[in-house]
């Protein structure tokens, strides 16, 4: 089996998003202090591969700085707007993938463009909640 076939749907989605943005998912890695990101072997792996990635530190509990939170919200609203409701997990999966692959490239570009404003808002709020 080829490498592309071994990727999860989520990984393939990230690649699609990176291509739409004209970037590479391998350029920057953001660890958001989630428990799975703080495990020693994860940090050791990144230390061994520092020449391959730019590792960004990220404040914990910072959804305002995470554009994926906005994407999840858009996807959830689109999913909830569909009728009839999903009768089973297979239909739910198919609908989620359909929404994911049809998200607007303009939305991604706006999210990336909003990052400097988001950072300023979080700094101004001293890490507290913002309108994002």
C-alpha positions as a LaTeX table, in Angstrom:
\begin{tabular}{lrrr}
\hline
Residue & $x$ (\AA) & $y$ (\AA) & $z$ (\AA) \\
\hline
Unk1 & 0.00 & 0.00 & 0.00 \\
Unk2 & 1.27 & 3.50 & $-0.77$ \\
Unk3 & 1.88 & 6.18 & 1.82 \\
Unk4 & $-1.19$ & 8.19 & 0.77 \\
Unk5 & $-3.43$ & 5.20 & 1.49 \\
Unk6 & $-1.96$ & 4.95 & 5.00 \\
Unk7 & $-2.98$ & 8.52 & 5.93 \\
Unk8 & $-6.09$ & 9.08 & 8.01 \\
Unk9 & $-8.93$ & 11.19 & 6.65 \\
Unk10 & $-7.90$ & 13.94 & 9.06 \\
Unk11 & $-4.28$ & 13.86 & 7.81 \\
Unk12 & $-5.45$ & 14.01 & 4.22 \\
Unk13 & $-7.67$ & 16.96 & 5.18 \\
Unk14 & $-4.72$ & 18.80 & 6.71 \\
Unk15 & $-2.75$ & 18.27 & 3.53 \\
Unk16 & $-5.66$ & 19.61 & 1.46 \\
Unk17 & $-5.85$ & 22.68 & 3.73 \\
Unk18 & $-2.08$ & 23.26 & 3.51 \\
Unk19 & $-2.20$ & 23.02 & $-0.28$ \\
Unk20 & $-5.08$ & 25.50 & $-0.43$ \\
Unk21 & $-3.00$ & 27.90 & 1.67 \\
Unk22 & 0.11 & 27.31 & $-0.40$ \\
Unk23 & 2.10 & 26.07 & 2.60 \\
Unk24 & 3.39 & 22.79 & 3.93 \\
Unk25 & 2.11 & 21.11 & 7.07 \\
Unk26 & 5.72 & 20.13 & 7.75 \\
Unk27 & 6.89 & 23.74 & 8.08 \\
Unk28 & 5.47 & 24.51 & 11.49 \\
Unk29 & 4.24 & 22.40 & 14.37 \\
Unk30 & 2.11 & 23.87 & 17.12 \\
Unk31 & 1.86 & 22.03 & 20.40 \\
Unk32 & $-0.98$ & 23.41 & 22.48 \\
Unk33 & $-0.04$ & 21.95 & 25.87 \\
Unk34 & $-2.64$ & 19.22 & 25.59 \\
Unk35 & $-1.63$ & 16.31 & 27.85 \\
Unk36 & $-0.67$ & 14.15 & 24.87 \\
Unk37 & 1.69 & 16.90 & 23.67 \\
Unk38 & 3.46 & 17.15 & 27.03 \\
Unk39 & 4.54 & 13.51 & 27.19 \\
Unk40 & 8.33 & 13.17 & 27.43 \\
Unk41 & 8.74 & 10.95 & 24.37 \\
Unk42 & 6.90 & 13.53 & 22.23 \\
Unk43 & 9.33 & 16.26 & 23.31 \\
Unk44 & 12.28 & 13.91 & 22.84 \\
Unk45 & 11.14 & 13.13 & 19.31 \\
Unk46 & 10.87 & 16.83 & 18.45 \\
Unk47 & 14.31 & 17.49 & 19.96 \\
Unk48 & 15.76 & 14.80 & 17.69 \\
Unk49 & 14.05 & 16.33 & 14.64 \\
Unk50 & 14.56 & 20.06 & 15.29 \\
Unk51 & 16.03 & 20.60 & 11.84 \\
Unk52 & 12.81 & 19.35 & 10.20 \\
Unk53 & 10.25 & 21.55 & 11.99 \\
Unk54 & 9.76 & 24.97 & 13.45 \\
Unk55 & 8.22 & 24.25 & 16.84 \\
Unk56 & 5.97 & 26.97 & 18.20 \\
Unk57 & 5.19 & 27.22 & 21.88 \\
Unk58 & 1.52 & 27.79 & 22.50 \\
Unk59 & $-0.33$ & 28.93 & 25.60 \\
Unk60 & $-2.64$ & 26.34 & 27.19 \\
Unk61 & $-6.39$ & 26.74 & 26.84 \\
Unk62 & $-6.13$ & 29.17 & 23.95 \\
Unk63 & $-8.99$ & 28.48 & 21.54 \\
Unk64 & $-8.81$ & 32.10 & 20.36 \\
Unk65 & $-5.44$ & 31.30 & 18.82 \\
Unk66 & $-6.54$ & 28.03 & 17.28 \\
Unk67 & $-8.15$ & 28.50 & 13.86 \\
Unk68 & $-9.22$ & 24.83 & 13.96 \\
Unk69 & $-11.74$ & 25.74 & 16.66 \\
Unk70 & $-13.43$ & 28.04 & 14.16 \\
Unk71 & $-13.37$ & 25.32 & 11.51 \\
Unk72 & $-14.94$ & 22.81 & 13.94 \\
Unk73 & $-17.65$ & 25.38 & 14.71 \\
Unk74 & $-18.40$ & 25.94 & 11.01 \\
Unk75 & $-18.54$ & 22.20 & 10.42 \\
Unk76 & $-20.82$ & 21.63 & 13.40 \\
Unk77 & $-23.23$ & 24.37 & 12.29 \\
Unk78 & $-23.36$ & 22.95 & 8.75 \\
Unk79 & $-23.91$ & 19.45 & 10.08 \\
Unk80 & $-26.71$ & 20.53 & 12.43 \\
Unk81 & $-28.41$ & 22.41 & 9.57 \\
Unk82 & $-28.74$ & 19.23 & 7.52 \\
Unk83 & $-32.00$ & 17.32 & 7.60 \\
Unk84 & $-32.87$ & 14.67 & 8.34 \\
Unk85 & $-30.45$ & 14.06 & 11.23 \\
Unk86 & $-27.82$ & 11.38 & 10.68 \\
Unk87 & $-29.46$ & 7.99 & 11.18 \\
Unk88 & $-26.16$ & 6.21 & 11.89 \\
Unk89 & $-22.43$ & 6.69 & 12.39 \\
Unk90 & $-21.65$ & 5.89 & 8.75 \\
Unk91 & $-23.87$ & 8.71 & 7.52 \\
Unk92 & $-22.39$ & 11.06 & 10.12 \\
Unk93 & $-18.88$ & 10.22 & 8.93 \\
Unk94 & $-19.82$ & 10.73 & 5.28 \\
Unk95 & $-21.48$ & 14.08 & 6.00 \\
Unk96 & $-18.52$ & 15.28 & 8.06 \\
Unk97 & $-16.09$ & 14.36 & 5.30 \\
Unk98 & $-18.28$ & 16.04 & 2.70 \\
Unk99 & $-18.35$ & 19.24 & 4.75 \\
Unk100 & $-14.59$ & 19.04 & 5.44 \\
Unk101 & $-13.64$ & 18.65 & 1.77 \\
Unk102 & $-15.99$ & 21.41 & 0.66 \\
Unk103 & $-14.94$ & 24.13 & 3.08 \\
Unk104 & $-14.09$ & 27.33 & 1.28 \\
Unk105 & $-10.42$ & 28.12 & 0.63 \\
Unk106 & $-11.37$ & 31.75 & 1.30 \\
Unk107 & $-12.34$ & 30.78 & 4.86 \\
Unk108 & $-8.88$ & 29.25 & 5.41 \\
Unk109 & $-7.20$ & 32.36 & 4.02 \\
Unk110 & $-9.28$ & 34.63 & 6.27 \\
Unk111 & $-8.41$ & 32.51 & 9.30 \\
Unk112 & $-4.70$ & 32.72 & 8.53 \\
Unk113 & $-4.98$ & 36.46 & 7.90 \\
Unk114 & $-6.76$ & 36.90 & 11.25 \\
Unk115 & $-3.90$ & 35.41 & 13.28 \\
Unk116 & $-2.03$ & 38.69 & 13.93 \\
Unk117 & $-5.29$ & 40.29 & 15.15 \\
Unk118 & $-6.00$ & 37.25 & 17.32 \\
Unk119 & $-2.57$ & 37.43 & 18.93 \\
Unk120 & $-2.99$ & 41.15 & 19.65 \\
Unk121 & $-6.45$ & 40.50 & 21.16 \\
Unk122 & $-5.15$ & 37.70 & 23.39 \\
Unk123 & $-2.22$ & 39.85 & 24.56 \\
Unk124 & $-4.57$ & 42.77 & 25.24 \\
Unk125 & $-6.86$ & 40.45 & 27.22 \\
Unk126 & $-3.78$ & 39.17 & 29.11 \\
Unk127 & $-4.59$ & 35.62 & 28.02 \\
Unk128 & $-8.29$ & 35.94 & 28.77 \\
Unk129 & $-11.22$ & 35.47 & 26.43 \\
Unk130 & $-11.54$ & 37.58 & 23.28 \\
Unk131 & $-14.29$ & 38.03 & 20.71 \\
Unk132 & $-12.67$ & 35.31 & 18.59 \\
\hline
\end{tabular}
